[in-house]
Amino acid sequence: MVTIEDVRALASTLPRSDEVLVRDRVKFRVGQIVFLAFSRDETEMGFGFPKEEREALVAAEPEKFFMPRPSDMRFHWVEVRLAAIDLMEMRELVLDAWRMVVPKRVAAEYDREVGP
């Protein structure tokens, strides 16, 4: 089971990533763009994800993933139950969400230094 601490350990090391608390919810952002956000009870995580692919993701694994609330449907966003994923999957989701919001050269430099 993945926890917010597991996510924090990765997200806090990403270039230009900042942790903020907004209305009692932990969020990670680059500049003003949020790429991760946790539910108040820290059991669910929203993350940046291409809009055109999210229905397929949710349909393929509804026990893990679910659609964002209606007010967030306009964003590139989907939600995941942290208890349903492992550390490797969390790493992939977090890095992909972060890559959506940083300049391509920043992501490329990170990949060269750390690996994909």
Secondary structure, 3 states (H helix, E strand, C coil): CCCHHHHHHHHCCCCCEEEEEECCEEEEEECCEEEEEECCCCCEEEEECCHHHHHHHHHHCCCCEECCCHHHCCCCEEEEEHHHCCHHHHHHHHHHHHHHHCCHHHHHHHHHHHCC
